[in-house]
Amino acid sequence: MATQDVRVLLLEGIHQNAVDLLKNNGFSQIKQINSALEGEELKAALAKADIVGVRSRTQLTKEILESAPHLRAVGCFCIGTNQVDLQTAQKLGIPVFNAPYSNTRSVAELVIAETISLLRGMTDKSHMVHTGKWPKKAQGSYEARGKTLGIVGYGNIGSQLSVLAESLGMRVVYYDVESKLPMGNAEPVRNLDTLLQEADIVTLHVPQLPSTKNMMTKREFALMKEGAMFINAARGHCVVIEDLYEALVSRHLGGAALDVFPVEPKNNEEALDCPLRGLPNVILTPHIGGSTQEAQANIGTEVAGKLSKYLTAGTTTSAVNFPEISLPQAPADTYRLLHIHHNQPGVLAKVISLFAEHNINICAQSLITKGEIGMLLMDLTVSDAQVALEKIRQVEGTIRTRLLS
């Protein structure tokens, strides 16, 4: 299928940069929908899509993916991919791409803004002035300089946040399950408990994993300093909200800021159902950590670029659920054959044997496996390409295959 025949569905108001890049690379059938879809409406839309782009609301479950017969690739125009059943996508031969780096600065800046706002009680003071009061006092207001920021998860966002916090004169400590070199003067600590006991502000920057579910409970909040602040811009499932509520109403914690929640509204008109609403010195934002124009522009370019390279050259570099494979640009007199198959012994041997039997010349090839699947890229002479496609479809274990001209 030529690029102009590929049907692209972009949901949730994905940035125009993505559209522009895809069009510049020859993709002309692009349908844009500003909202998320679900249920039968989503199935109907995907039934006519070869590529789908989503953000965080659209849920690509096992049932949804299995009902999309033409789907070749998924683009998550965000950091996370927990909205996609990655295992099912892999089994179906559908690579999933995301943008793990493009919005790190935006999230880090939000956390810095929340840190200062919590230390100064800015949101409460602003509300009081709006309602006719004038709370001019220094009691309960603090500088960020000299305070200890505890970062849980020292990856792309955590490390960048570390640099910004140090520029404010903060001391930074961090904990990560993997050994990470510090940025600047940041100090690693041996475990989460130590970080909770040392930090004046604790901020989470961890992925959504079984090990991070409910990592902050009544026990962890009790370990934090009296009057300390808590920030979560990572994943909603990391925090037991009811336990955080108790820590706040008891005045053990001095404030909190949350940008993510265990259950979030499905659209902009729905209200957040959360016991933290209305509490003093609690900032609740609608999952906007990466929602800046700069971040969305960068994400649009990054993910659309990955989708384009996969559809035109078979490149799966940085796919989250697929073998990462790339071949140099094919010569003009060749076609590239993409073969996705079950990861089982003998597949390559059968392919080579079939091609030898039919005198099909292989100009270049690369095979890599991951989990239950393998991916084979081969450059073939133009005269052999159609015969090769027919023969490789006969190989036991084939999931899907296509020619890239």
C-alpha positions in Angstrom: 0.0 0.0 0.0 1.4 3.4 -1.0 1.6 6.1 1.6 -1.2 8.1 0.0 -3.5 5.1 0.5 -2.7 4.7 4.2 -5.6 5.8 6.4 -4.5 7.8 9.5 -6.9 8.5 12.4 -5.7 11.1 15.0 -7.8 11.4 18.1 -7.8 13.9 21.1 -6.7 17.0 19.3 -3.2 15.9 18.4 -0.9 18.9 17.4 -0.9 20.2 13.9 2.8 19.4 13.7 1.9 15.7 13.4 -0.4 16.3 10.5 2.1 18.5 8.7 4.9 15.9 9.0 2.7 13.1 7.9 1.4 15.1 4.9 5.0 16.1 4.0 5.9 12.4 3.9 3.1 11.5 1.5 0.2 10.5 3.9 -2.9 12.3 2.6 -5.8 10.4 4.1 -5.7 11.9 7.6 -8.9 12.1 9.8 -8.7 14.3 12.9 -11.1 14.1 15.9 -10.6 16.5 18.8 -12.1 14.2 21.4 -11.4 10.7 22.7 -13.6 7.8 21.5 -14.8 4.7 23.3 -16.9 1.6 22.8 -18.7 1.0 19.5 -17.8 4.4 18.3 -14.1 3.7 18.7 -14.4 0.3 17.0 -16.2 1.8 14.0 -13.5 4.5 13.6 -10.7 1.9 13.9 -12.3 -0.4 11.4 -11.2 2.0 8.7 -7.8 3.0 10.1 -4.3 1.7 9.3 -2.7 4.0 11.9 -4.2 5.5 15.0 -2.8 8.3 17.1 -4.1 8.8 20.7 -3.2 10.7 23.8 -4.1 9.5 27.3 -7.9 9.2 27.3 -8.6 6.7 24.5 -8.3 3.2 25.8 -7.0 0.6 23.2 -8.0 -2.5 25.0 -7.6 -6.2 23.9 -11.2 -6.1 22.6 -10.7 -2.8 20.7 -7.4 -3.9 19.1 -8.8 -7.3 18.0 -11.7 -5.5 16.3 -9.3 -3.3 14.2 -8.4 -5.6 11.2 -6.3 -3.1 9.3 -4.4 -1.5 12.1 -0.7 -1.5 11.5 0.7 0.9 14.2 -0.3 2.9 17.2 1.1 6.3 18.1 0.8 7.5 21.7 1.3 11.2 21.6 2.4 11.4 25.2 4.9 9.8 27.6 2.9 6.9 28.8 1.5 3.9 27.0 -0.7 2.4 29.7 -3.8 3.2 27.7 -2.8 0.5 25.2 -2.8 -3.2 25.8 0.8 -3.6 24.7 0.8 -7.4 24.9 -2.2 -7.8 22.6 -0.8 -5.2 20.2 2.5 -7.2 20.0 0.7 -10.5 19.4 -1.3 -8.8 16.6 1.9 -7.4 15.0 1.1 -3.8 15.9 4.1 -1.7 17.1 3.3 1.1 19.6 5.4 4.3 19.6 5.4 7.1 22.2 7.3 10.3 23.1 9.2 9.6 26.3 11.3 12.8 26.2 9.4 15.5 24.5 7.4 16.9 27.5 9.9 16.4 30.3 10.6 20.1 30.5 6.9 21.0 30.8 6.3 18.5 33.6 9.4 19.6 35.5 8.4 23.3 35.2 4.9 22.4 36.5 6.4 20.7 39.6 8.6 23.7 40.3 5.6 26.0 40.0 3.6 23.8 42.4 6.5 23.6 44.8 6.7 27.4 45.1 2.9 27.7 45.2 2.6 25.2 48.0 5.4 26.7 50.1 3.8 30.2 49.8 0.2 29.1 50.0 -0.4 31.0 46.8 -3.6 29.3 45.6 -5.4 29.9 48.9 -4.2 33.5 49.2 -5.3 34.1 45.6 -8.8 32.7 46.3 -9.1 34.8 49.5 -8.3 38.0 47.6 -10.8 37.1 44.8 -13.5 36.6 47.5 -12.8 40.0 49.2 -10.2 39.2 51.8 -6.6 40.5 52.3 -4.5 37.8 54.0 -1.2 39.7 54.1 1.0 37.7 56.5 4.2 35.8 56.5 3.0 33.0 58.7 3.0 29.6 56.9 4.9 31.0 53.9 8.4 29.7 53.0 11.1 30.2 50.4 12.2 27.2 48.3 15.8 28.0 48.9 17.3 25.8 51.5 14.5 23.2 51.4 15.0 19.6 50.5 13.2 18.3 47.5 12.9 14.5 47.4 12.4 13.1 43.9 11.1 9.5 43.7 12.1 8.2 40.2 15.2 9.8 38.7 14.5 9.3 35.0 14.1 11.9 32.3 11.7 14.2 34.2 13.2 13.6 37.7 16.7 14.4 36.6 15.7 17.6 34.8 13.6 18.7 37.8 16.7 18.1 39.9 18.6 20.7 37.9 15.8 23.3 38.0 15.4 22.8 41.8 19.1 23.3 42.4 19.0 26.5 40.5 16.5 27.7 43.1 18.9 26.8 45.9 17.2 23.7 46.9 18.9 20.6 48.2 17.9 17.6 46.1 17.8 13.9 47.2 16.4 11.2 45.0 15.5 7.5 45.1 15.3 5.1 42.1 15.1 1.4 41.9 17.9 1.5 39.4 21.3 3.0 40.0 21.3 6.5 38.4 24.2 9.0 38.3 23.2 12.3 39.9 22.9 15.6 38.1 24.7 18.5 39.7 24.8 18.1 43.5 21.8 15.8 43.9 22.2 13.0 46.4 20.9 9.4 46.0 19.4 7.8 49.1 19.3 4.1 49.9 15.6 3.6 50.0 12.2 5.3 49.8 11.7 5.5 53.6 14.9 7.6 53.9 13.8 10.0 51.3 10.4 10.5 52.9 12.0 11.3 56.2 14.5 13.8 54.8 12.4 15.7 52.3 10.4 18.9 52.8 8.7 18.3 49.5 8.2 14.8 48.0 7.5 14.5 44.3 6.7 11.3 42.3 8.1 10.6 38.8 7.7 6.8 38.4 6.1 4.7 35.6 2.8 2.8 35.9 3.9 -0.7 37.0 2.5 -3.2 39.5 5.4 -2.3 41.8 4.3 1.4 41.8 0.6 0.8 42.5 -0.3 2.2 45.9 3.3 3.0 46.7 2.1 6.0 48.8 -0.2 4.9 51.6 -0.9 5.8 55.2 2.4 4.3 56.3 4.5 6.4 53.8 2.7 9.6 54.5 3.3 9.1 58.2 7.0 8.9 57.6 7.1 12.3 56.0 8.0 15.4 58.0 5.2 17.2 59.8 4.2 20.0 57.5 5.9 18.5 54.4 4.4 18.9 51.0 3.5 16.1 48.5 3.3 16.3 44.7 2.2 13.6 42.2 2.7 14.3 38.5 3.4 10.7 37.7 0.6 8.2 37.7 -2.7 8.3 39.5 -2.5 4.7 40.7 0.6 5.4 42.8 -1.3 7.1 45.6 -4.1 5.9 47.9 -6.1 9.1 47.8 -8.1 8.4 51.0 -4.8 8.1 52.9 -3.5 11.3 51.5 -6.8 13.0 52.5 -6.3 11.8 56.1 -2.7 13.1 56.2 -3.9 16.5 55.0 -7.0 17.0 57.2 -5.0 15.9 60.2 -2.5 18.7 59.4 0.4 16.1 59.3 1.1 17.3 55.7 1.1 21.0 54.9 -0.2 20.7 51.4 -0.3 18.7 48.2 -0.5 19.0 44.4 -1.9 16.4 42.1 -2.0 16.4 38.4 -3.0 12.7 38.0 -5.7 10.7 39.7 -6.7 7.0 40.0 -9.9 7.7 38.0 -10.0 10.7 35.8 -13.0 12.4 34.0 -13.6 11.1 30.5 -14.2 14.5 29.0 -13.7 18.2 29.8 -17.3 18.6 31.0 -17.2 15.8 33.6 -16.3 16.7 37.2 -13.4 15.1 39.1 -14.7 12.8 41.8 -12.0 13.2 44.5 -12.2 13.8 48.3 -9.3 16.3 48.0 -11.5 18.9 46.3 -12.0 21.9 48.5 -9.1 21.2 50.9 -6.8 24.2 51.8 -3.4 24.3 50.2 -4.2 21.5 47.8 -3.6 22.1 44.1 -5.6 19.9 41.7 -4.8 20.2 38.0 -6.4 18.3 35.1 -3.5 16.1 33.9 -1.7 19.0 32.3 1.9 18.1 33.1 2.7 17.8 29.4 0.0 20.1 28.1 2.0 23.1 26.9 2.2 24.2 23.3 5.9 23.5 23.2 5.5 20.0 24.5 2.6 19.1 22.2 4.5 20.5 19.2 7.5 18.4 20.0 5.4 15.3 20.7 3.6 15.7 17.4 6.8 15.8 15.5 8.5 12.9 17.4 5.6 10.4 17.3 4.5 11.2 13.7 8.1 10.8 12.6 8.3 7.4 14.2 5.1 6.3 12.6 6.2 7.6 9.2 9.6 5.7 9.4 7.8 2.5 10.3 5.3 2.7 7.5 7.8 3.7 4.8 11.0 1.9 6.0 10.0 -0.7 8.6 12.0 1.1 11.3 10.9 0.3 14.8 13.5 2.1 16.8 12.1 3.0 20.2 8.9 1.0 19.8 7.8 0.1 23.3 6.4 -3.4 22.5 8.4 -4.5 19.4 11.9 -5.6 18.4 13.9 -2.4 17.6 15.1 -2.8 14.1 16.5 -0.5 11.4 18.2 -1.0 8.0 20.0 1.7 6.0 17.9 3.3 3.2 17.3 0.7 0.5 18.8 1.3 -2.9 16.4 2.6 -5.6 16.3 -0.8 -7.4 15.1 -2.7 -4.4 11.9 -3.3 -2.4 11.9 -3.8 1.3 10.0 -6.8 2.7 8.7 -6.6 6.3 7.8 -9.9 8.0 6.4 -10.1 11.5 6.1 -13.6 12.9 5.8 -15.7 16.1 9.1 -16.0 17.9 9.6 -19.7 17.2 12.6 -21.8 16.0 13.2 -22.2 12.3 11.4 -19.2 10.8 14.5 -17.6 9.2 15.7 -21.0 8.0 12.4 -21.6 6.2 12.5 -18.1 4.7 16.0 -18.6 3.4 15.2 -22.1 2.1 12.1 -20.8 0.2 14.0 -17.9 -1.3 16.9 -20.1 -2.4 14.5 -22.6 -4.0 13.0 -19.8 -6.1 16.3 -18.0 -6.8 15.3 -14.8 -4.9 18.3 -12.6 -4.2 18.5 -11.0 -0.7 20.4 -7.7 -0.8 20.2 -7.0 3.0 18.5 -8.4 6.0 18.0 -8.0 9.7 16.1 -10.2 12.2 15.4 -9.3 15.8 13.0 -10.9 18.3 11.3 -9.6 21.4 8.9 -11.5 23.6 6.6 -13.6 21.6 7.3 -12.1 18.2 10.2 -11.6 15.7 10.6 -9.0 13.0 12.5 -9.6 9.8 13.4 -6.8 7.3 14.8 -7.8 3.9 15.8 -5.8 0.9 15.1 -7.6 -2.4 15.6 -6.8 -6.1 12.4 -5.3 -7.6 12.0 -8.3 -9.9 11.9 -10.7 -7.0 9.7 -8.7 -4.6 6.2 -10.0 -5.5 7.3 -13.6 -5.6 9.0 -13.2 -2.3 5.9 -11.7 -0.7 3.8 -14.7 -1.9 6.3 -17.3 -0.7 7.0 -15.7 2.7 3.2 -15.7 3.5 3.4 -19.5 3.4 5.9 -19.7 6.2 4.5 -21.1 9.4 4.3 -18.6 12.2 3.7 -15.6 9.9 1.6 -12.8 11.6 1.7 -10.2 8.9 3.9 -9.2 6.0 4.0 -6.4 3.4 6.2 -4.8 0.8 7.6 -1.3 1.4 8.4 0.3 -2.0 
